[in-house]
Amino acid sequence: MSMQFNRRKFLILGSATAGSVLLKSCASPSSDSGSGDGGSSTSGGGDGDTIKVGILHSLSGTMAISETTVVEAEKLAIKEINEAGGVLGKQIEAIVEDGASDWPTFNEKAIKLIDQDEVVTVFGCWTSASRKAVKDTFETKQHQLWYPVQYEGQECSKNIFYTGAAPNQQIEPAVDWLLENEGTEFFLVGSDYVFPRTANTIIKAQLEANGGTTVGEDYLPLGNTEVTPIITKIKAALPNGGVIFNSLNGDSNVAFFKQLQAAGMGPEDYPVMSVSVAEEEVRQIGPDFLKGHYAAWNYFQTAETPANDKWVADFKAEYGDDRVTNDPMEAAYVMVYFWKMAVEAAGTTDIDAVRQAAYGLTFDAPNGLYTMNPNHHLSKTVRIGQIREDGQFDIVSSTPGPVDPLPWNQYVADTKGFSCDWSDPEKGEKFEA
């Protein structure tokens, strides 16, 4: 995969040198303890032979089904960078912490990484609940978080880079495609926290503006598997079939798809569009329960690009031939490289300098070319996939090129017409475009 600076023209990776990802054993028993040489550690400024970064995801609890593989993707990127000479001539030392699917724990671990471990940046979170839990910490401490998962938008923090999709790069194109191809009556089901509720607010406004109908809406507490009442409501609201838009996260998806099939509600009459189910979730739930349903992402493992062929092969070589890649993993892998490029462009790990240097950087990712915008989001191609018998996705729709991100939603009245631009201090988080 090639990487480019739009301001400087020099090779980022350089010639490959021997090395491996450095993993620090943390004080918490839930921390990941990997192999490392135990050599010199550094302050956040990187005054020794290594530069410390934090990795903060759920390695236990209901979200471990999704987040464990994101950690693996981040470790792979760090290993590759270290083997190619590191960052500013130094090796990256990754300190891994377990958020344990618990939002206060995420914040405690974020504080530890910043104050105790003195990392220069953090790669972390999956749910918007976990991101919201740490957001104030990163802002008050003037630190930096790289967040790899699609989300509900309605946020644009100076201290966060968002490498997953904004709603206009996932949710909105999925709704448009469903209206054109699968029907106009929607039942919305999601986990009971900020992402699904905000996403469904956007979807309801979009349906109203485009001739669709919301026939029902229901939520499960995160990790809850009592899905029978929701399935009963869906069948009552859509007796002749209709679209189910699914923003459940974590283990709830296992029970939902198994019981949906048991109720005889197959994809022919009840097509499900998911925005938090990807290849890894399909692998763990079982493709027999999901075959024929849909998901909207920017990346699928079946994307046909030379960069993707190489990345999939490299990931399987590292973690096993039976493993799969998915969109959040790709976004996590990519964000480590964007941080690396920004540090190299800035010539320092200083957070403000890295932030400014990131704007306009491009990366030839497995999904295609990504560009970092001054609103801290990436321009990305949007794809709709249908789940196959082998657990992979047939890509049934794709935008002709990258879609520019809009963190402030243009269907919601309170944010319509607003934008974000951190390259201009007079604009910043939210301004009327």
Summary of the structure (lengths in Angstrom):
residues: 433
radius of gyration: 20.9
end to end distance: 34.7
largest distance: 66.0
contacts: 1582
relative contact order: 0.14
helix: 35%
strand: 21%
